[in-house]
Amino acid sequence: MTKAGLIASVAKECKISKAIAEKTLNSVTSNITKALKKKDKLTLTGFGTFSVAKRKARVGRNPQTGAEITIKACIVPKFKPGKELKKAVS
C-alpha cells in the first residue's frame, strides 16, 4: 500500500475527505518524527513502539571491490511490533 492508498482508505473508513485524511496522516507522521528526534520512545498500545537506537561504528566491505570501509556510528529509528499486531499478521 502506498501513502495515497492509505489516505484513500482512511478517508473512506472515517467518512471524511481525502484532504482531511492527508492532513491527519501527515500530522501523525510528523509527531512521530518529532518524538524520535528528541530521542523519546513512542508507544501505540497494541500496535507497537517507535524508538531510536545507537549503532556503533563498524567495518564493512564494498561489494564491488571487496575493499574494507569504515561505517560511521549513527542513530537509527527502530520499531517493535506490539502483541496485537503480531497476532493479526500471523
Contacts in CASP RR format, 6 or more apart in sequence:
PFRMAT RR
TARGET T0000
AUTHOR 0000-0000-0000
METHOD contacts of the structure
MODEL  1
MTKAGLIASVAKECKISKAIAEKTLNSVTSNITKALKKKDKLTLTGFGTF
SVAKRKARVGRNPQTGAEITIKACIVPKFKPGKELKKAVS
1 9 0 8 1.000
3 25 0 8 1.000
6 25 0 8 1.000
7 18 0 8 1.000
7 21 0 8 1.000
7 22 0 8 1.000
7 25 0 8 1.000
8 18 0 8 1.000
8 21 0 8 1.000
10 16 0 8 1.000
10 21 0 8 1.000
10 24 0 8 1.000
10 25 0 8 1.000
11 17 0 8 1.000
11 18 0 8 1.000
11 20 0 8 1.000
11 21 0 8 1.000
14 21 0 8 1.000
32 42 0 8 1.000
32 50 0 8 1.000
35 41 0 8 1.000
35 42 0 8 1.000
35 50 0 8 1.000
36 42 0 8 1.000
36 50 0 8 1.000
36 51 0 8 1.000
36 52 0 8 1.000
36 77 0 8 1.000
39 52 0 8 1.000
39 75 0 8 1.000
41 49 0 8 1.000
41 50 0 8 1.000
41 51 0 8 1.000
42 49 0 8 1.000
42 50 0 8 1.000
42 51 0 8 1.000
43 49 0 8 1.000
43 50 0 8 1.000
44 50 0 8 1.000
46 82 0 8 1.000
46 83 0 8 1.000
46 84 0 8 1.000
46 85 0 8 1.000
47 81 0 8 1.000
47 82 0 8 1.000
47 84 0 8 1.000
47 85 0 8 1.000
48 79 0 8 1.000
48 80 0 8 1.000
48 81 0 8 1.000
48 82 0 8 1.000
48 85 0 8 1.000
49 79 0 8 1.000
49 80 0 8 1.000
49 82 0 8 1.000
50 77 0 8 1.000
50 78 0 8 1.000
50 79 0 8 1.000
51 77 0 8 1.000
51 78 0 8 1.000
51 79 0 8 1.000
51 80 0 8 1.000
52 75 0 8 1.000
52 76 0 8 1.000
52 77 0 8 1.000
52 78 0 8 1.000
53 75 0 8 1.000
53 76 0 8 1.000
53 78 0 8 1.000
54 73 0 8 1.000
54 74 0 8 1.000
54 75 0 8 1.000
55 73 0 8 1.000
55 74 0 8 1.000
55 75 0 8 1.000
55 76 0 8 1.000
56 73 0 8 1.000
57 70 0 8 1.000
57 71 0 8 1.000
57 72 0 8 1.000
57 73 0 8 1.000
58 70 0 8 1.000
58 71 0 8 1.000
59 68 0 8 1.000
59 69 0 8 1.000
59 70 0 8 1.000
59 71 0 8 1.000
60 68 0 8 1.000
60 69 0 8 1.000
60 70 0 8 1.000
60 71 0 8 1.000
61 67 0 8 1.000
61 68 0 8 1.000
61 69 0 8 1.000
62 68 0 8 1.000
62 69 0 8 1.000
81 89 0 8 1.000
END
